[in-house]
Amino acid sequence: MARKRLAMEVGMGTDLQGQNYTKAAVRALKDALWHNSLTIAPALGYPRESMQVDVEIGVAQPDKVDKAEVAAVLPYGSAQVTVVLGGLDIPSEDGTKVTVMANAAAVVYLDIEEAQ
């Protein structure tokens, strides 16, 4: 069996008022996932739960993201969440708040048998 990359989905999420990096990250992952339905695993004879999903989140303050909350977004499969410096903080006009923008990439893998 070999771990094979089958799909990549990308998304963007924001928290406009609350300055909550986890909320923006969750919204970014939902944006990536909610536009399609992956049928690859069942089409190849594997259960959806066997999918391995590497999630990478980019935000301006990575230490403020709850990785477990982001992972809980996935409807099935196992998640590995990594948070890196990225995204964007947009200050309000008066400088008292920031709008938080997060980017997400979800890469789906399966352990599958190599073709002969």
ZALUMVEX-763788 format. One record per residue (C-alpha): x, y, z; residue number from 1. Coordinates in pm, whole numbers. Layout:
<rs>
@u: X | v: Y | w: Z | seq: NUM
...
</rs>
This chain:
<rs>
@u: 0 | v: 0 | w: 0 | seq: 1
@u: 118 | v: 350 | w: -79 | seq: 2
@u: -12 | v: 687 | w: 35 | seq: 3
@u: -144 | v: 864 | w: -275 | seq: 4
@u: -264 | v: 1221 | w: -313 | seq: 5
@u: -611 | v: 1222 | w: -466 | seq: 6
@u: -749 | v: 1574 | w: -432 | seq: 7
@u: -676 | v: 1924 | w: -310 | seq: 8
@u: -936 | v: 2180 | w: -213 | seq: 9
@u: -873 | v: 2543 | w: -118 | seq: 10
@u: -1079 | v: 2804 | w: 61 | seq: 11
@u: -1084 | v: 3140 | w: 234 | seq: 12
@u: -1262 | v: 3250 | w: 551 | seq: 13
@u: -1291 | v: 3566 | w: 755 | seq: 14
@u: -1395 | v: 3692 | w: 1094 | seq: 15
@u: -1509 | v: 4045 | w: 1025 | seq: 16
@u: -1562 | v: 4176 | w: 1379 | seq: 17
@u: -1453 | v: 3927 | w: 1643 | seq: 18
@u: -1080 | v: 3904 | w: 1565 | seq: 19
@u: -1113 | v: 3526 | w: 1610 | seq: 20
@u: -848 | v: 3332 | w: 1419 | seq: 21
@u: -1008 | v: 2993 | w: 1483 | seq: 22
@u: -1344 | v: 3113 | w: 1349 | seq: 23
@u: -1177 | v: 3242 | w: 1031 | seq: 24
@u: -982 | v: 2915 | w: 993 | seq: 25
@u: -1298 | v: 2704 | w: 1035 | seq: 26
@u: -1478 | v: 2916 | w: 777 | seq: 27
@u: -1185 | v: 2879 | w: 534 | seq: 28
@u: -1191 | v: 2499 | w: 565 | seq: 29
@u: -1569 | v: 2491 | w: 525 | seq: 30
@u: -1533 | v: 2706 | w: 213 | seq: 31
@u: -1287 | v: 2453 | w: 74 | seq: 32
@u: -1502 | v: 2150 | w: 153 | seq: 33
@u: -1860 | v: 2257 | w: 113 | seq: 34
@u: -1845 | v: 2318 | w: -262 | seq: 35
@u: -1806 | v: 1954 | w: -358 | seq: 36
@u: -1850 | v: 1597 | w: -247 | seq: 37
@u: -1556 | v: 1361 | w: -280 | seq: 38
@u: -1661 | v: 1019 | w: -403 | seq: 39
@u: -1308 | v: 901 | w: -476 | seq: 40
@u: -1267 | v: 668 | w: -178 | seq: 41
@u: -1593 | v: 473 | w: -236 | seq: 42
@u: -1530 | v: 468 | w: -612 | seq: 43
@u: -1201 | v: 289 | w: -544 | seq: 44
@u: -1361 | v: 50 | w: -295 | seq: 45
@u: -1240 | v: 222 | w: 25 | seq: 46
@u: -1460 | v: 363 | w: 303 | seq: 47
@u: -1470 | v: 743 | w: 330 | seq: 48
@u: -1331 | v: 711 | w: 683 | seq: 49
@u: -1003 | v: 582 | w: 537 | seq: 50
@u: -928 | v: 920 | w: 380 | seq: 51
@u: -636 | v: 1108 | w: 534 | seq: 52
@u: -673 | v: 1485 | w: 509 | seq: 53
@u: -379 | v: 1718 | w: 557 | seq: 54
@u: -520 | v: 2062 | w: 638 | seq: 55
@u: -294 | v: 2366 | w: 620 | seq: 56
@u: -425 | v: 2697 | w: 751 | seq: 57
@u: -256 | v: 3031 | w: 692 | seq: 58
@u: -331 | v: 3318 | w: 934 | seq: 59
@u: -138 | v: 3618 | w: 1060 | seq: 60
@u: -128 | v: 3479 | w: 1415 | seq: 61
@u: -98 | v: 3097 | w: 1390 | seq: 62
@u: -76 | v: 3042 | w: 1766 | seq: 63
@u: -435 | v: 3170 | w: 1804 | seq: 64
@u: -593 | v: 2883 | w: 1606 | seq: 65
@u: -749 | v: 2584 | w: 1785 | seq: 66
@u: -640 | v: 2294 | w: 1563 | seq: 67
@u: -889 | v: 2050 | w: 1717 | seq: 68
@u: -1179 | v: 2281 | w: 1631 | seq: 69
@u: -1057 | v: 2306 | w: 1272 | seq: 70
@u: -1017 | v: 1927 | w: 1246 | seq: 71
@u: -1374 | v: 1879 | w: 1374 | seq: 72
@u: -1503 | v: 2039 | w: 1052 | seq: 73
@u: -1416 | v: 1728 | w: 849 | seq: 74
@u: -1722 | v: 1506 | w: 800 | seq: 75
@u: -1511 | v: 1189 | w: 775 | seq: 76
@u: -1152 | v: 1073 | w: 751 | seq: 77
@u: -863 | v: 1161 | w: 977 | seq: 78
@u: -718 | v: 1511 | w: 993 | seq: 79
@u: -369 | v: 1645 | w: 1039 | seq: 80
@u: -393 | v: 2023 | w: 1089 | seq: 81
@u: -95 | v: 2255 | w: 1046 | seq: 82
@u: -119 | v: 2630 | w: 1100 | seq: 83
@u: 135 | v: 2859 | w: 937 | seq: 84
@u: 201 | v: 3228 | w: 903 | seq: 85
@u: -15 | v: 3362 | w: 623 | seq: 86
@u: -360 | v: 3502 | w: 568 | seq: 87
@u: -415 | v: 3869 | w: 632 | seq: 88
@u: -508 | v: 4104 | w: 914 | seq: 89
@u: -695 | v: 4410 | w: 785 | seq: 90
@u: -709 | v: 4697 | w: 1037 | seq: 91
@u: -1028 | v: 4895 | w: 1081 | seq: 92
@u: -1031 | v: 5257 | w: 974 | seq: 93
@u: -985 | v: 5379 | w: 1331 | seq: 94
@u: -725 | v: 5109 | w: 1408 | seq: 95
@u: -916 | v: 4956 | w: 1700 | seq: 96
@u: -1002 | v: 4620 | w: 1536 | seq: 97
@u: -882 | v: 4388 | w: 1263 | seq: 98
@u: -1068 | v: 4174 | w: 1016 | seq: 99
@u: -902 | v: 3832 | w: 1016 | seq: 100
@u: -861 | v: 3648 | w: 685 | seq: 101
@u: -756 | v: 3283 | w: 676 | seq: 102
@u: -662 | v: 3059 | w: 386 | seq: 103
@u: -706 | v: 2682 | w: 390 | seq: 104
@u: -579 | v: 2394 | w: 181 | seq: 105
@u: -714 | v: 2043 | w: 235 | seq: 106
@u: -517 | v: 1767 | w: 64 | seq: 107
@u: -683 | v: 1425 | w: 56 | seq: 108
@u: -479 | v: 1103 | w: 59 | seq: 109
@u: -560 | v: 731 | w: 58 | seq: 110
@u: -339 | v: 432 | w: 124 | seq: 111
@u: -401 | v: 236 | w: -194 | seq: 112
@u: -247 | v: -59 | w: -368 | seq: 113
@u: -10 | v: 25 | w: -651 | seq: 114
@u: -121 | v: -83 | w: -998 | seq: 115
@u: 85 | v: -363 | w: -1148 | seq: 116
</rs>
